C-alpha cells in the first residue's frame, strides 16, 4: 500500500498528487494538517512532506521526482 503524506498549500505535494491521479496510481493520502497524522509521520522519524511510504516494500521516498517515478509502477 502506498501512503502519501501531504500538507495543504505545498506545491510539491500537489505535483505528486496530480501526477498520481493522472496515472491512476492507487494510494492513500494522509494530510499532516490532522494532528494524529502529523504524529504518525513523526513516529516514523519523518518531519517534512511530501513523503511516500510503501508499506508493502517497507520503502520511504522523500524526493518528489523519485515518488512520481516509483508511483508509475502502481499505475493501471
Secondary structure by P-SEA (a helix, b strand, c coil): cbbbbbbcccaaaaaaaaaaaaabbbbbbbbcccaaaaaaaaaaccccccbbbccccccccccaaaaaaaaaaacc
